[in-house]
Every structure is written in C-alpha cells, then in structure tokens.
Amino acid sequence: MPPAQPREREFELTDQDFTYFRDLVGQHTGITLGEHKRQLVYGRLSRRLRELRLTSFGDYCQYVETHADTELTEVINAITTNLTSFFREQHHFEHLATAALPEIQARNTRSRRLRIWSAGCSTGEEPYSIAMTVAETFPNHKHWDTRILATDIDSQVIACGQKGVYPDERIKDISPERARRWFLRGTGANANKVRVSPRLQELIAFRQLNLMGGWPMRGPFDVIFCRNVVIYFDKPTQRKLFDRYADLLAPEGYLYVGHSESLNGTSERFELIGRTIYKRIA
Ligand SMILES: C[S@@+](CC[C@H](N)C(=O)[O-])C[C@H]1O[C@@H](n2cnc3c(N)ncnc32)[C@H](O)[C@@H]1O
C-alpha cells in the first residue's frame, strides 16, 4: 500500500504519476526509485511544476512527454542526489598517494601515461581532490600524459565542476597550506567564494556522461573512482557496470567505491584489497 498522502499538499501525485517518473528515471539513469522515494520525487519535482505554472503532476507528465528533448534533463537533474565534499573518504586519497600512484609510475614508465576517471563526479570536489593528490605526490606528472576524466549525468553539476568556484565553507576542513596552494580567495562580491587553481583545472576534463549509455573513451584507465553512485542502482545494473569498468581498467588497475557499497556477489573480476578498494584481477 502506498503511504497516505498528507492532505494539504500543493500538488497531487497519483500512483500513476509516480510510476511514470519511476519508470522514466529508471530507464534513463539506472536509478531505482522504490516506493519510499515518493516524497523525494514530490519534493524534487514540485519546484519545476511551480516554474512551469502547472497545477498537477498529471499535467507535468504530459509536459515531459511533449518536451522530452529538454525536459528529461530537468527531471534527471532534479532527481539525482549530488552530495559530495573535498577529500570525502580520505583513505582513498591516502591509498592513491602511497600505493596506486607509485605502482602506476613503476608500471607505465614507457608510456608515461596516467589516466584516472571520476565516474559520478557531482560538482567536482572528487576530481579536484584527485588532482591535488596527483600534483602533490607525483610532481613528475607534468612530464607525463596525465588526464583526469570527470563525468556525471547531471548537466548542472558538470557546469559547476567546470567552473571550479565554491562557497569558502566547502574548504573549511582542508589544511590552510593546501587551501593557500590550490584555491584563490574571491574579493568584493566574491568575498565568500574560492576558485580552484587553474593548475588543477588543466588536469581535468569534465564531461556529461550517462553511465547507462555508450562510453566514448577507450581507456585503459589506471584508476576509477565510482563512489556513492551505484548505491542508487539495482544489483543487475551494478553487475553490468562493474563488468564494464573491468573492461576499461588496466590490469591491476584500481576501483574505489563508496563507504556503503561493495562488489560482493556482483563481480568476480576484482579482488578486495582494502576498505572499499578493489584491484582488477590481471
Ligand atoms: C552522491 S553523488 C557522489 C559524488 C562523488 N562521487 C562522491 O562520492 O562524493 C552521486 C552522483 O552520481 C550521479 N549519477 C547518478 N546516476 C548516474 C548515471 N546513470 N550516470 C552518471 N552519473 C550518475 C549523480 O548525478 C550524482 O552527481
């Protein structure tokens, strides 16, 4: 039984409407919207109804149908959860600095090529944290072919990452030395903002990419970060995705997943070598 709807709601969200959005989002993004996500769907999409001056979710379903080219993006941007922070799950960056990067340097001496993918990068804090780690612990990266690819399905977060401007409170947990080295403080109207150093920006390519669609990049990647993304997908979708990551990773390449995620039972092509750290079996 769906939970009873509170009486004084601004818009009615019928079972049919909810099923429409659940199927639409599921098909396009892999995100599973269970019955418990009804409130989330209501909350995230009502803003759009107000903007369009629509009076019911039924009307909005019709609007999405007739304006699919543009409106699907609005629905997806609204439904995705983009929570992130600089150096979130710090132990991955320690592992990158002390284990992965030294191994890759030893392995790729001929090609002098380093490829890292932040898949589901949200507003950019994750790829910038990767770039800081690379720049701080692998000074020779400038003489290597070094690229960090940062992708997300949500066009708004990609634009934000590309811009590299954040409220200064976002870097409050970063050491003062790091903050001085990698962030420029805004002045005047931008007094409470920081801008990421162009030296980090030039290492990163931000691209909109749906993990459920085709991937134009050839790889191989030395490291893939896919953290706090697959938690929204069902197991068969996770299995397919991990398989595709294994295909694109270099042998013995690393995959970092989020704190509540695991490949347990979803892939035999990786071995667990640390807390939420997997290595592709060569
Ligand atoms: C909670 S954020 C995680 C951000 C970052 N990886 C971290 O751990 O801090 C999840 C991100 O996955 C993205 N995402 C969800 N489904 C996706 C899909 N099918 N393709 C690409 N990105 C997706 C969302 O847009 C969102 O920005």
The ligand as a MOL file (V3000), in Angstrom:
LIG
                    3D

  0  0  0     0  0            999 V3000
M  V30 BEGIN CTAB
M  V30 COUNTS 27 29 0 0 0
M  V30 BEGIN ATOM
M  V30 1 C 26.1060 11.2140 -4.2540 0
M  V30 2 S 26.9010 11.7790 -5.7070 0 CHG=1
M  V30 3 C 28.5420 11.1460 -5.4520 0
M  V30 4 C 29.6290 12.1540 -5.7910 0
M  V30 5 C 31.0420 11.6790 -5.5470 0
M  V30 6 N 31.3460 10.5220 -6.3350 0
M  V30 7 C 31.2740 11.4040 -4.0920 0
M  V30 8 O 31.3170 10.2590 -3.6650 0
M  V30 9 O 31.4190 12.3770 -3.3270 0 CHG=-1
M  V30 10 C 26.2520 10.6620 -6.9560 0
M  V30 11 C 26.3950 11.2030 -8.3760 0
M  V30 12 O 26.1150 10.1510 -9.3000 0
M  V30 13 C 25.4880 10.7340 -10.4260 0
M  V30 14 N 24.7590 9.7090 -11.1950 0
M  V30 15 C 23.6350 9.0390 -10.8480 0
M  V30 16 N 23.2440 8.2320 -11.8470 0
M  V30 17 C 24.1350 8.3870 -12.8490 0
M  V30 18 C 24.2660 7.8240 -14.1500 0
M  V30 19 N 23.3990 6.9290 -14.6370 0
M  V30 20 N 25.3160 8.2140 -14.9220 0
M  V30 21 C 26.2000 9.1190 -14.4500 0
M  V30 22 N 26.1330 9.7060 -13.2350 0
M  V30 23 C 25.1080 9.3270 -12.4360 0
M  V30 24 C 24.5750 11.7840 -9.8180 0
M  V30 25 O 24.2010 12.7800 -10.7510 0
M  V30 26 C 25.4280 12.3250 -8.6640 0
M  V30 27 O 26.1090 13.5070 -9.0030 0
M  V30 END ATOM
M  V30 BEGIN BOND
M  V30 1 1 1 2
M  V30 2 1 2 3
M  V30 3 1 2 10
M  V30 4 1 3 4
M  V30 5 1 4 5
M  V30 6 1 5 6
M  V30 7 1 5 7
M  V30 8 2 7 8
M  V30 9 1 7 9
M  V30 10 1 10 11
M  V30 11 1 11 12
M  V30 12 1 11 26
M  V30 13 1 12 13
M  V30 14 1 13 14
M  V30 15 1 13 24
M  V30 16 1 14 15
M  V30 17 1 14 23
M  V30 18 2 15 16
M  V30 19 1 16 17
M  V30 20 1 17 18
M  V30 21 2 17 23
M  V30 22 1 18 19
M  V30 23 2 18 20
M  V30 24 1 20 21
M  V30 25 2 21 22
M  V30 26 1 22 23
M  V30 27 1 24 25
M  V30 28 1 24 26
M  V30 29 1 26 27
M  V30 END BOND
M  V30 END CTAB
M  END
